[in-house]
């Protein structure tokens, strides 16, 4: 039985740990078309003052096209703006689409860095394989990020906890109505300056456990970062919000007994003996970069972390007995957030602790912002 301290790297972790070329070298893969009418100083200042998630966008976007027989081409950084898309575009009818979430951080010396871009590139390609879409060279994926952030460096905010959120996306853009993999795909990366994902910062969130809905099933697309997984989570998320909860947690589709993940975040359970549990990767859970980093950080502290199936009924009893003292969720957008309340139609429980959650948040955000050591070489300089 695992002691919770040893860890065999997953395929994504192994692929994501490979050394990357310098940003200035891969950025040259994308030709830059300067914006003829960038945002005014007033509009830029307003966006940088507001920092609401996804409310404003930087001046440019990276773009590339894949066509069957030619591969990837037309790699450019172009002005951000509307797309021209046929009403018959395959993505609108058959949902071939994947995306990633990343951030660019401005350090105290003015330099700009991102976090584990090789991991994001590896997961992007894993999602592409599952959705029968073309994979992208890691150097092209990182080159798109590098070229875009270099061109729009002024959009990377400075307050601690803020960042430029990066959204690489690929979708089937061929116009056809036959049910088969498309012959053309469009890749884009857009950027939005953001502050804290949850307005109340690290205030505990409330979680509703969904009983009648499931995020993904065995053999499905749960391990891919594709829009359909999130679309299916919207109705239960709305129902949870209507009941006064911040987020929804899904159970497994096979037995409807085991924790999987929130609508867009992985979940961790902290026990009174100091050990930590998180749902194991069963093929229905997204393998989060933040999840992976937290497991590494905790184990290197000497904290046992067990990746295992977590039965909801057992978790409820352990919370009642005081054997579970904390829960938290994690993801790129929110980083880490404490869970203070867990409820369903059968129970409603308070979880008061947040000491480990705060500690791991501070360490992880400290690494990302250059305030803590980075012995793992997770940071990658963009500018």
C-alpha positions as a LaTeX table, in Angstrom:
\begin{tabular}{lrrr}
\hline
Residue & $x$ (\AA) & $y$ (\AA) & $z$ (\AA) \\
\hline
Unk1 & 0.00 & 0.00 & 0.00 \\
Unk2 & 1.25 & 3.49 & $-0.82$ \\
Unk3 & 2.71 & 5.57 & 1.99 \\
Unk4 & 1.38 & 8.70 & 0.29 \\
Unk5 & 4.89 & 10.11 & $-0.17$ \\
Unk6 & 6.12 & 8.28 & $-3.27$ \\
Unk7 & 4.82 & 9.26 & $-6.69$ \\
Unk8 & 5.13 & 7.78 & $-10.16$ \\
Unk9 & 4.86 & 10.58 & $-12.67$ \\
Unk10 & 1.89 & 10.47 & $-15.02$ \\
Unk11 & 2.34 & 10.69 & $-18.77$ \\
Unk12 & 1.31 & 14.36 & $-18.69$ \\
Unk13 & 3.76 & 15.15 & $-15.89$ \\
Unk14 & 6.59 & 13.40 & $-17.73$ \\
Unk15 & 5.84 & 15.12 & $-21.02$ \\
Unk16 & 5.30 & 18.46 & $-19.31$ \\
Unk17 & 8.65 & 18.34 & $-17.52$ \\
Unk18 & 10.71 & 18.33 & $-20.71$ \\
Unk19 & 12.99 & 21.33 & $-21.24$ \\
Unk20 & 11.64 & 24.06 & $-23.51$ \\
Unk21 & 13.50 & 26.41 & $-25.88$ \\
Unk22 & 13.76 & 30.08 & $-24.89$ \\
Unk23 & 10.58 & 32.08 & $-25.41$ \\
Unk24 & 12.26 & 34.52 & $-27.81$ \\
Unk25 & 13.18 & 31.61 & $-30.09$ \\
Unk26 & 9.75 & 29.94 & $-30.30$ \\
Unk27 & 7.93 & 33.29 & $-30.47$ \\
Unk28 & 9.55 & 33.79 & $-33.89$ \\
Unk29 & 7.32 & 31.03 & $-35.26$ \\
Unk30 & 4.45 & 33.55 & $-35.20$ \\
Unk31 & 4.46 & 36.59 & $-37.49$ \\
Unk32 & 3.16 & 39.69 & $-35.70$ \\
Unk33 & 0.59 & 41.97 & $-37.29$ \\
Unk34 & 0.49 & 45.11 & $-35.12$ \\
Unk35 & $-2.96$ & 46.38 & $-34.18$ \\
Unk36 & $-3.88$ & 49.49 & $-36.22$ \\
Unk37 & $-6.18$ & 50.77 & $-33.45$ \\
Unk38 & $-5.23$ & 49.29 & $-30.05$ \\
Unk39 & $-7.22$ & 50.02 & $-26.93$ \\
Unk40 & $-7.08$ & 53.63 & $-25.79$ \\
Unk41 & $-5.16$ & 54.50 & $-22.64$ \\
Unk42 & $-8.51$ & 55.12 & $-20.93$ \\
Unk43 & $-9.91$ & 51.70 & $-21.92$ \\
Unk44 & $-6.67$ & 49.98 & $-20.94$ \\
Unk45 & $-6.54$ & 51.77 & $-17.56$ \\
Unk46 & $-10.17$ & 50.85 & $-16.85$ \\
Unk47 & $-9.52$ & 47.17 & $-17.62$ \\
Unk48 & $-6.40$ & 47.11 & $-15.46$ \\
Unk49 & $-8.27$ & 48.75 & $-12.60$ \\
Unk50 & $-11.29$ & 46.43 & $-12.81$ \\
Unk51 & $-9.55$ & 43.05 & $-13.40$ \\
Unk52 & $-12.82$ & 41.12 & $-13.57$ \\
Unk53 & $-12.40$ & 37.62 & $-14.96$ \\
Unk54 & $-12.97$ & 37.65 & $-18.72$ \\
Unk55 & $-14.38$ & 41.20 & $-18.86$ \\
Unk56 & $-11.69$ & 42.79 & $-21.05$ \\
Unk57 & $-9.20$ & 41.41 & $-23.57$ \\
Unk58 & $-5.73$ & 42.39 & $-24.71$ \\
Unk59 & $-5.14$ & 43.95 & $-28.12$ \\
Unk60 & $-3.99$ & 40.82 & $-29.95$ \\
Unk61 & $-4.56$ & 37.08 & $-30.28$ \\
Unk62 & $-2.38$ & 34.30 & $-31.64$ \\
Unk63 & $-3.78$ & 32.27 & $-34.52$ \\
Unk64 & $-2.84$ & 29.22 & $-36.59$ \\
Unk65 & $-4.67$ & 26.99 & $-39.07$ \\
Unk66 & $-4.42$ & 23.24 & $-39.63$ \\
Unk67 & $-5.59$ & 21.69 & $-42.88$ \\
Unk68 & $-5.44$ & 18.05 & $-43.89$ \\
Unk69 & $-2.42$ & 17.43 & $-46.12$ \\
Unk70 & $-0.70$ & 20.65 & $-45.10$ \\
Unk71 & $-0.58$ & 20.55 & $-41.30$ \\
Unk72 & $-0.18$ & 23.73 & $-39.24$ \\
Unk73 & 0.35 & 26.98 & $-41.12$ \\
Unk74 & $-0.57$ & 30.71 & $-41.12$ \\
Unk75 & 0.92 & 31.19 & $-37.65$ \\
Unk76 & 0.35 & 34.81 & $-36.71$ \\
Unk77 & $-0.32$ & 37.25 & $-33.90$ \\
Unk78 & $-3.21$ & 39.39 & $-35.16$ \\
Unk79 & $-5.53$ & 42.07 & $-33.75$ \\
Unk80 & $-8.12$ & 40.68 & $-31.35$ \\
Unk81 & $-11.52$ & 40.74 & $-32.98$ \\
Unk82 & $-14.55$ & 38.80 & $-34.24$ \\
Unk83 & $-14.11$ & 35.67 & $-36.32$ \\
Unk84 & $-15.57$ & 34.90 & $-39.70$ \\
Unk85 & $-17.10$ & 31.45 & $-39.42$ \\
Unk86 & $-19.44$ & 29.51 & $-41.69$ \\
Unk87 & $-22.80$ & 28.53 & $-40.17$ \\
Unk88 & $-21.84$ & 25.01 & $-41.29$ \\
Unk89 & $-18.57$ & 25.02 & $-39.29$ \\
Unk90 & $-18.18$ & 21.58 & $-37.77$ \\
Unk91 & $-17.67$ & 22.87 & $-34.22$ \\
Unk92 & $-21.21$ & 24.28 & $-34.22$ \\
Unk93 & $-22.70$ & 20.91 & $-35.05$ \\
Unk94 & $-20.43$ & 18.23 & $-33.63$ \\
Unk95 & $-18.55$ & 19.95 & $-30.82$ \\
Unk96 & $-14.94$ & 19.28 & $-31.81$ \\
Unk97 & $-13.31$ & 21.81 & $-29.48$ \\
Unk98 & $-10.63$ & 21.85 & $-26.80$ \\
Unk99 & $-9.00$ & 24.54 & $-24.69$ \\
Unk100 & $-6.48$ & 25.27 & $-21.95$ \\
Unk101 & $-6.18$ & 27.79 & $-19.13$ \\
Unk102 & $-2.85$ & 29.44 & $-18.24$ \\
Unk103 & $-1.59$ & 32.64 & $-16.66$ \\
Unk104 & 1.24 & 35.12 & $-17.19$ \\
Unk105 & 2.64 & 36.74 & $-14.03$ \\
Unk106 & 4.58 & 39.97 & $-13.72$ \\
Unk107 & 7.40 & 39.67 & $-11.19$ \\
Unk108 & 8.74 & 42.48 & $-9.06$ \\
Unk109 & 11.59 & 43.19 & $-11.49$ \\
Unk110 & 9.13 & 43.64 & $-14.37$ \\
Unk111 & 9.86 & 40.30 & $-16.04$ \\
Unk112 & 6.89 & 38.15 & $-17.13$ \\
Unk113 & 6.62 & 34.41 & $-16.51$ \\
Unk114 & 4.16 & 31.59 & $-16.97$ \\
Unk115 & 3.67 & 28.35 & $-15.03$ \\
Unk116 & 4.29 & 24.85 & $-16.44$ \\
Unk117 & 3.50 & 25.62 & $-20.10$ \\
Unk118 & 4.90 & 22.24 & $-21.15$ \\
Unk119 & 2.23 & 20.56 & $-19.00$ \\
Unk120 & $-0.51$ & 22.62 & $-20.64$ \\
Unk121 & 0.87 & 21.75 & $-24.08$ \\
Unk122 & 0.90 & 18.04 & $-23.21$ \\
Unk123 & $-2.68$ & 18.16 & $-21.90$ \\
Unk124 & $-3.80$ & 20.14 & $-24.96$ \\
Unk125 & $-2.47$ & 17.37 & $-27.17$ \\
Unk126 & $-4.01$ & 14.66 & $-24.98$ \\
Unk127 & $-7.38$ & 16.41 & $-25.31$ \\
Unk128 & $-6.84$ & 16.70 & $-29.07$ \\
Unk129 & $-6.21$ & 12.95 & $-29.36$ \\
Unk130 & $-9.42$ & 12.15 & $-27.47$ \\
Unk131 & $-11.48$ & 14.54 & $-29.60$ \\
Unk132 & $-9.98$ & 13.23 & $-32.88$ \\
Unk133 & $-8.24$ & 16.53 & $-33.58$ \\
Unk134 & $-4.70$ & 17.30 & $-34.77$ \\
Unk135 & $-1.94$ & 17.65 & $-32.21$ \\
Unk136 & 0.31 & 20.69 & $-32.09$ \\
Unk137 & 4.07 & 20.85 & $-31.69$ \\
Unk138 & 4.93 & 21.90 & $-28.15$ \\
Unk139 & 7.18 & 24.64 & $-29.56$ \\
Unk140 & 4.25 & 26.03 & $-31.55$ \\
Unk141 & 1.94 & 25.96 & $-28.52$ \\
Unk142 & 4.50 & 27.73 & $-26.33$ \\
Unk143 & 5.48 & 29.99 & $-29.23$ \\
Unk144 & 1.91 & 31.25 & $-29.53$ \\
Unk145 & 1.86 & 32.14 & $-25.82$ \\
Unk146 & 5.29 & 33.75 & $-25.99$ \\
Unk147 & 4.55 & 35.83 & $-29.07$ \\
Unk148 & 1.20 & 37.03 & $-27.76$ \\
Unk149 & 2.47 & 38.02 & $-24.30$ \\
Unk150 & 5.53 & 39.72 & $-25.80$ \\
Unk151 & 3.29 & 41.84 & $-28.01$ \\
Unk152 & 0.73 & 42.56 & $-25.25$ \\
Unk153 & 3.09 & 42.80 & $-22.26$ \\
Unk154 & 1.41 & 46.01 & $-21.05$ \\
Unk155 & $-1.73$ & 43.95 & $-20.34$ \\
Unk156 & $-0.02$ & 41.88 & $-17.63$ \\
Unk157 & $-1.18$ & 43.52 & $-14.36$ \\
Unk158 & 1.07 & 44.24 & $-11.39$ \\
Unk159 & $-1.01$ & 43.77 & $-8.15$ \\
Unk160 & $-0.20$ & 40.60 & $-6.20$ \\
Unk161 & $-2.70$ & 37.87 & $-7.04$ \\
Unk162 & $-3.40$ & 39.33 & $-10.48$ \\
Unk163 & $-2.27$ & 37.92 & $-13.83$ \\
Unk164 & $-2.94$ & 37.85 & $-17.55$ \\
Unk165 & $-5.16$ & 34.81 & $-18.07$ \\
Unk166 & $-4.37$ & 32.98 & $-21.33$ \\
Unk167 & $-6.91$ & 30.86 & $-23.16$ \\
Unk168 & $-5.56$ & 28.65 & $-25.97$ \\
Unk169 & $-8.42$ & 27.05 & $-27.90$ \\
Unk170 & $-8.78$ & 24.84 & $-30.99$ \\
Unk171 & $-11.97$ & 24.11 & $-32.88$ \\
Unk172 & $-13.15$ & 22.44 & $-36.07$ \\
Unk173 & $-13.62$ & 25.29 & $-38.57$ \\
Unk174 & $-14.28$ & 23.30 & $-41.75$ \\
Unk175 & $-17.74$ & 23.93 & $-43.22$ \\
Unk176 & $-19.46$ & 20.57 & $-43.61$ \\
Unk177 & $-22.39$ & 18.61 & $-42.20$ \\
Unk178 & $-21.08$ & 15.05 & $-42.44$ \\
Unk179 & $-20.28$ & 13.23 & $-39.21$ \\
Unk180 & $-16.52$ & 12.73 & $-39.38$ \\
Unk181 & $-13.39$ & 14.47 & $-38.17$ \\
Unk182 & $-12.94$ & 17.87 & $-39.80$ \\
Unk183 & $-10.34$ & 18.66 & $-42.44$ \\
Unk184 & $-9.64$ & 22.14 & $-41.04$ \\
Unk185 & $-9.05$ & 23.43 & $-37.50$ \\
Unk186 & $-8.40$ & 26.89 & $-36.10$ \\
Unk187 & $-6.14$ & 27.51 & $-33.12$ \\
Unk188 & $-6.40$ & 30.75 & $-31.14$ \\
Unk189 & $-4.94$ & 32.13 & $-27.94$ \\
Unk190 & $-6.64$ & 35.12 & $-26.35$ \\
Unk191 & $-5.75$ & 36.95 & $-23.13$ \\
Unk192 & $-7.66$ & 38.76 & $-20.38$ \\
Unk193 & $-6.21$ & 40.62 & $-17.36$ \\
Unk194 & $-7.67$ & 39.18 & $-14.15$ \\
Unk195 & $-7.62$ & 39.55 & $-10.40$ \\
Unk196 & $-8.88$ & 36.98 & $-7.91$ \\
Unk197 & $-11.33$ & 34.45 & $-9.40$ \\
Unk198 & $-13.56$ & 34.54 & $-6.34$ \\
Unk199 & $-14.32$ & 38.14 & $-5.35$ \\
Unk200 & $-13.95$ & 37.31 & $-1.65$ \\
Unk201 & $-10.45$ & 35.93 & $-2.15$ \\
Unk202 & $-9.74$ & 32.98 & 0.12 \\
Unk203 & $-13.09$ & 33.12 & 1.89 \\
Unk204 & $-14.52$ & 29.58 & 2.11 \\
Unk205 & $-16.92$ & 28.55 & $-0.65$ \\
Unk206 & $-20.03$ & 26.43 & $-0.29$ \\
Unk207 & $-20.42$ & 23.24 & $-2.33$ \\
Unk208 & $-23.59$ & 21.41 & $-3.33$ \\
Unk209 & $-23.15$ & 17.70 & $-4.12$ \\
Unk210 & $-25.13$ & 16.85 & $-7.24$ \\
Unk211 & $-27.14$ & 13.64 & $-7.03$ \\
Unk212 & $-28.94$ & 13.55 & $-10.35$ \\
Unk213 & $-26.29$ & 14.89 & $-12.73$ \\
Unk214 & $-22.85$ & 13.58 & $-13.67$ \\
Unk215 & $-19.97$ & 15.42 & $-15.28$ \\
Unk216 & $-18.61$ & 12.45 & $-17.24$ \\
Unk217 & $-18.86$ & 8.68 & $-17.54$ \\
Unk218 & $-16.40$ & 5.83 & $-18.10$ \\
Unk219 & $-15.04$ & 5.88 & $-21.64$ \\
Unk220 & $-16.27$ & 9.43 & $-22.18$ \\
Unk221 & $-14.42$ & 12.72 & $-22.46$ \\
Unk222 & $-13.99$ & 13.51 & $-18.76$ \\
Unk223 & $-10.18$ & 13.55 & $-18.95$ \\
Unk224 & $-10.20$ & 15.94 & $-21.93$ \\
Unk225 & $-10.49$ & 19.71 & $-21.52$ \\
Unk226 & $-13.36$ & 20.14 & $-23.95$ \\
Unk227 & $-16.29$ & 22.52 & $-23.85$ \\
Unk228 & $-18.98$ & 19.84 & $-23.72$ \\
Unk229 & $-17.87$ & 18.76 & $-20.25$ \\
Unk230 & $-18.44$ & 22.29 & $-19.00$ \\
Unk231 & $-21.72$ & 22.74 & $-20.86$ \\
Unk232 & $-23.10$ & 19.66 & $-19.12$ \\
Unk233 & $-22.14$ & 21.14 & $-15.75$ \\
Unk234 & $-23.96$ & 24.43 & $-16.26$ \\
Unk235 & $-27.49$ & 23.29 & $-15.32$ \\
Unk236 & $-26.47$ & 21.65 & $-12.01$ \\
Unk237 & $-24.24$ & 24.67 & $-11.33$ \\
Unk238 & $-27.22$ & 26.99 & $-11.84$ \\
Unk239 & $-29.37$ & 24.86 & $-9.58$ \\
Unk240 & $-26.66$ & 24.97 & $-6.91$ \\
Unk241 & $-26.43$ & 28.76 & $-7.26$ \\
Unk242 & $-30.22$ & 29.08 & $-6.98$ \\
Unk243 & $-29.98$ & 27.14 & $-3.70$ \\
Unk244 & $-27.35$ & 29.58 & $-2.43$ \\
Unk245 & $-24.18$ & 27.57 & $-3.15$ \\
Unk246 & $-21.01$ & 28.69 & $-4.90$ \\
Unk247 & $-20.10$ & 25.49 & $-6.75$ \\
Unk248 & $-21.35$ & 21.99 & $-7.47$ \\
Unk249 & $-19.47$ & 18.73 & $-6.85$ \\
Unk250 & $-20.11$ & 15.70 & $-9.05$ \\
Unk251 & $-20.14$ & 12.02 & $-8.09$ \\
Unk252 & $-19.07$ & 9.13 & $-10.32$ \\
Unk253 & $-21.54$ & 8.08 & $-13.02$ \\
Unk254 & $-21.13$ & 4.32 & $-12.48$ \\
Unk255 & $-22.09$ & 4.04 & $-8.80$ \\
Unk256 & $-23.09$ & 7.59 & $-7.84$ \\
Unk257 & $-21.09$ & 7.24 & $-4.61$ \\
Unk258 & $-17.58$ & 8.62 & $-5.12$ \\
Unk259 & $-16.33$ & 12.20 & $-5.35$ \\
Unk260 & $-14.94$ & 13.21 & $-8.72$ \\
Unk261 & $-14.49$ & 16.97 & $-9.15$ \\
Unk262 & $-16.27$ & 20.31 & $-9.13$ \\
Unk263 & $-17.59$ & 21.86 & $-12.33$ \\
Unk264 & $-14.08$ & 23.06 & $-13.21$ \\
Unk265 & $-11.83$ & 22.31 & $-10.22$ \\
Unk266 & $-10.18$ & 19.34 & $-8.52$ \\
Unk267 & $-10.91$ & 18.65 & $-4.85$ \\
Unk268 & $-8.77$ & 17.70 & $-1.82$ \\
Unk269 & $-9.67$ & 16.40 & 1.66 \\
Unk270 & $-7.45$ & 17.06 & 4.71 \\
Unk271 & $-7.69$ & 14.62 & 7.62 \\
Unk272 & $-6.98$ & 15.21 & 11.30 \\
Unk273 & $-3.90$ & 12.96 & 11.15 \\
Unk274 & $-2.33$ & 15.43 & 8.68 \\
Unk275 & $-2.76$ & 13.27 & 5.58 \\
Unk276 & $-4.47$ & 14.48 & 2.44 \\
Unk277 & $-6.79$ & 12.65 & 0.02 \\
Unk278 & $-7.80$ & 13.51 & $-3.53$ \\
Unk279 & $-9.87$ & 11.50 & $-6.03$ \\
Unk280 & $-7.72$ & 9.23 & $-8.17$ \\
Unk281 & $-7.45$ & 9.73 & $-11.92$ \\
Unk282 & $-9.96$ & 7.26 & $-13.28$ \\
Unk283 & $-10.29$ & 8.61 & $-16.82$ \\
Unk284 & $-13.35$ & 10.67 & $-15.92$ \\
Unk285 & $-11.46$ & 13.40 & $-14.01$ \\
Unk286 & $-9.43$ & 16.19 & $-15.56$ \\
Unk287 & $-5.76$ & 15.90 & $-14.61$ \\
Unk288 & $-5.22$ & 19.44 & $-13.37$ \\
Unk289 & $-1.86$ & 21.20 & $-13.47$ \\
Unk290 & $-2.59$ & 22.84 & $-10.11$ \\
Unk291 & $-3.66$ & 19.48 & $-8.68$ \\
Unk292 & $-0.38$ & 17.94 & $-9.83$ \\
Unk293 & 1.69 & 20.80 & $-8.38$ \\
Unk294 & $-0.09$ & 20.67 & $-5.02$ \\
Unk295 & 0.51 & 16.92 & $-4.69$ \\
Unk296 & 4.21 & 17.47 & $-5.36$ \\
Unk297 & 4.49 & 20.37 & $-2.91$ \\
Unk298 & 2.70 & 18.51 & $-0.12$ \\
Unk299 & 4.68 & 15.29 & $-0.55$ \\
Unk300 & 7.94 & 17.21 & $-0.56$ \\
Unk301 & 6.88 & 18.72 & 2.78 \\
Unk302 & 6.45 & 15.19 & 4.12 \\
Unk303 & 2.64 & 15.31 & 3.98 \\
Unk304 & 1.19 & 11.97 & 2.86 \\
Unk305 & $-1.12$ & 12.45 & $-0.14$ \\
Unk306 & $-3.30$ & 9.56 & $-1.23$ \\
Unk307 & $-4.93$ & 9.48 & $-4.66$ \\
Unk308 & $-7.89$ & 7.20 & $-4.11$ \\
Unk309 & $-11.62$ & 6.81 & $-4.46$ \\
Unk310 & $-13.40$ & 8.91 & $-1.84$ \\
Unk311 & $-16.84$ & 7.60 & $-0.94$ \\
Unk312 & $-19.24$ & 10.44 & $-0.15$ \\
Unk313 & $-20.96$ & 8.57 & 2.70 \\
Unk314 & $-17.60$ & 7.93 & 4.39 \\
Unk315 & $-16.56$ & 11.56 & 3.89 \\
Unk316 & $-19.77$ & 12.80 & 5.52 \\
Unk317 & $-19.25$ & 10.58 & 8.57 \\
Unk318 & $-15.59$ & 11.60 & 8.84 \\
Unk319 & $-16.54$ & 15.30 & 8.79 \\
Unk320 & $-19.13$ & 14.70 & 11.52 \\
Unk321 & $-16.56$ & 12.88 & 13.67 \\
Unk322 & $-13.92$ & 15.55 & 13.18 \\
Unk323 & $-11.62$ & 13.22 & 11.26 \\
Unk324 & $-11.80$ & 15.51 & 8.21 \\
Unk325 & $-10.79$ & 19.02 & 9.20 \\
Unk326 & $-10.39$ & 20.78 & 5.84 \\
Unk327 & $-11.43$ & 20.56 & 2.21 \\
Unk328 & $-10.23$ & 22.70 & $-0.67$ \\
Unk329 & $-10.59$ & 22.98 & $-4.42$ \\
Unk330 & $-7.96$ & 23.99 & $-6.96$ \\
Unk331 & $-7.59$ & 25.05 & $-10.58$ \\
Unk332 & $-5.69$ & 27.51 & $-12.74$ \\
Unk333 & $-8.29$ & 30.28 & $-12.52$ \\
Unk334 & $-8.94$ & 30.19 & $-8.76$ \\
Unk335 & $-5.59$ & 28.60 & $-7.76$ \\
Unk336 & $-6.70$ & 27.26 & $-4.36$ \\
Unk337 & $-9.88$ & 27.99 & $-2.44$ \\
Unk338 & $-11.12$ & 26.56 & 0.91 \\
Unk339 & $-14.41$ & 24.68 & 1.07 \\
Unk340 & $-16.33$ & 25.76 & 4.16 \\
Unk341 & $-19.65$ & 24.04 & 3.58 \\
Unk342 & $-20.61$ & 20.74 & 1.96 \\
Unk343 & $-24.27$ & 19.90 & 1.47 \\
Unk344 & $-26.75$ & 17.79 & $-0.46$ \\
Unk345 & $-30.42$ & 16.89 & $-0.07$ \\
Unk346 & $-29.37$ & 14.52 & 2.74 \\
Unk347 & $-26.87$ & 16.58 & 4.80 \\
Unk348 & $-25.49$ & 20.06 & 5.40 \\
Unk349 & $-22.07$ & 20.27 & 7.05 \\
Unk350 & $-19.66$ & 23.02 & 8.03 \\
Unk351 & $-15.91$ & 22.50 & 7.55 \\
Unk352 & $-14.18$ & 25.20 & 9.60 \\
Unk353 & $-10.48$ & 24.53 & 8.95 \\
Unk354 & $-8.32$ & 26.25 & 6.33 \\
Unk355 & $-4.75$ & 26.29 & 7.72 \\
Unk356 & $-3.23$ & 23.85 & 5.19 \\
Unk357 & $-5.26$ & 25.41 & 2.38 \\
Unk358 & $-3.84$ & 28.85 & 3.16 \\
Unk359 & $-0.33$ & 27.47 & 3.50 \\
Unk360 & $-0.36$ & 25.68 & 0.14 \\
Unk361 & $-1.97$ & 28.70 & $-1.53$ \\
Unk362 & 0.76 & 30.99 & $-0.24$ \\
Unk363 & 3.52 & 28.64 & $-1.39$ \\
Unk364 & 2.07 & 28.05 & $-4.83$ \\
Unk365 & 1.22 & 31.69 & $-5.52$ \\
Unk366 & 4.62 & 32.64 & $-4.08$ \\
Unk367 & 6.34 & 30.42 & $-6.65$ \\
Unk368 & 4.22 & 31.77 & $-9.49$ \\
Unk369 & 4.98 & 35.37 & $-8.53$ \\
Unk370 & 8.69 & 34.82 & $-7.91$ \\
Unk371 & 8.52 & 35.24 & $-4.13$ \\
Unk372 & 9.22 & 31.59 & $-3.27$ \\
Unk373 & 11.95 & 29.24 & $-4.55$ \\
Unk374 & 11.12 & 27.17 & $-7.65$ \\
Unk375 & 13.21 & 24.00 & $-7.33$ \\
Unk376 & 10.95 & 22.23 & $-9.86$ \\
Unk377 & 11.67 & 24.65 & $-12.73$ \\
Unk378 & 7.95 & 25.18 & $-13.19$ \\
Unk379 & 8.35 & 28.84 & $-14.16$ \\
Unk380 & 9.07 & 29.76 & $-17.77$ \\
Unk381 & 10.15 & 33.28 & $-18.68$ \\
Unk382 & 8.13 & 34.90 & $-21.46$ \\
Unk383 & 9.46 & 38.49 & $-21.40$ \\
\hline
\end{tabular}
